[in-house]
Amino acid sequence: MTTLKSLFTDHPASVDEGYFEHMGVALSFFAKMFAASLACLVHAFLPFLFIKTGSHAIEELHDRMVVNRNRHTAPANDAAAVRS
């Protein structure tokens, strides 16, 4: 059964973060994507500006989220891993 607390803590725990730590990381992703989206908007009208800003932001965020993340198995799977 899912508890109210687990709705807020399961996913952050799966990436080895606490709730507020995860909030900070997520907000840092938001800030980067927001800035990059504004650059892309300007680039749409003035194509000589921010030529690689969007693609560089995507590469950086992909590196932070996928390549270098510290991911752990979900808590429900930990008991099974200990028994094997």
Sequence and secondary structure as in RCSB ss.txt:
>XXXX:A:sequence
MTTLKSLFTDHPASVDEGYFEHMGVALSFFAKMFAASLACLVHAFLPFLFIKTGSHAIEELHDRMVVNRNRHTAP
ANDAAAVRS
>XXXX:A:secstr
   HHHHHHHHHHHTT  HHHHHHHHHHHHHHHHHHHHHHHHHHH TTSSTTHHHHHHHHHHIIIIIS      H
HHHHHHHH 
